[in-house]
Amino acid sequence: MAMTDDTHRNNLDWLALRYIAGELSDDESCSFEELLGTDQSAREAVASAVQWTQAAYAVEHQAAQAI
C-alpha cells in the first residue's frame, strides 16, 4: 500500500517534533539528519515543529504569568 502525501507529511511532522525534543534514538537521529540533507519537506517539518513548540511555550508562559 502506497503512503499518501498526508500520511508522509504526518510522519515527517511527528519525526520532526521528536527530533527537536531529543526523543529519537541515536540511529533515528542519524537517519533523520540524512533525510534533512536531501528532503525539503523534512526541513520544513522541523521549522514548523520549532514554531509550534515556541508558540505553545509562549501560551504556557503567558498563562503562568496571569496566575
N, C-alpha and C positions, 0 to 999 in steps of 0.2 A: 504494500500500500504506500503510495507516494505521500510525502509530507506536504501539506498545504502551506501556502505562504503565511497564513495566520499562525499555524502551528509552529512553523520555523521561527517566526518573529517572537512568539510567546516563549519558545525555548531560549532564544537569544536574550530576551529581556530577563528571564529567570537566571540564566547563567551570568549575565552582566551584574545583576543585583548581588548574587552570591559572590562574584569576583570582587566587587568593591567592598563587600562586607568581610572579606577574608575567609569565606566559608568553603572555598574549593580546596580539594586536596592538592598537594604539590603537582601531581600528574595532571589533574584537571586544570590547574592554573597554567601550566606549561602549554597544554593543548589549546586553551582559550587564548593565550597570548600569541600563539602561532596564528590562530584564526584572526585575531585583531590585526595582524600584519597584512592580511590579504582580503579581508571582508569589511567593506564599508558599513554594512548593516550591523555588524558586531560592534564597530566603533561607535555608531550612533546609539546602539543599545546601552553602551557604557555611559555615554553622555547623558542619555535620558535617565538612567538609574541614578547618576550623580545629582541631576536636577531634582528628581523626585525625593531622594533622601534629604537633600538640603531643604526642600520645601516642607517636608514632614518635620524636620528638626526645627525649622522656624516656627511652625504652628505650635509644636510642643513647647518650645521655649517661650513663646508669647503667652500660651495658656498658663504656664508655670508662673510667669511674672504677674498674671492677673489674679492669682490666688492670694 
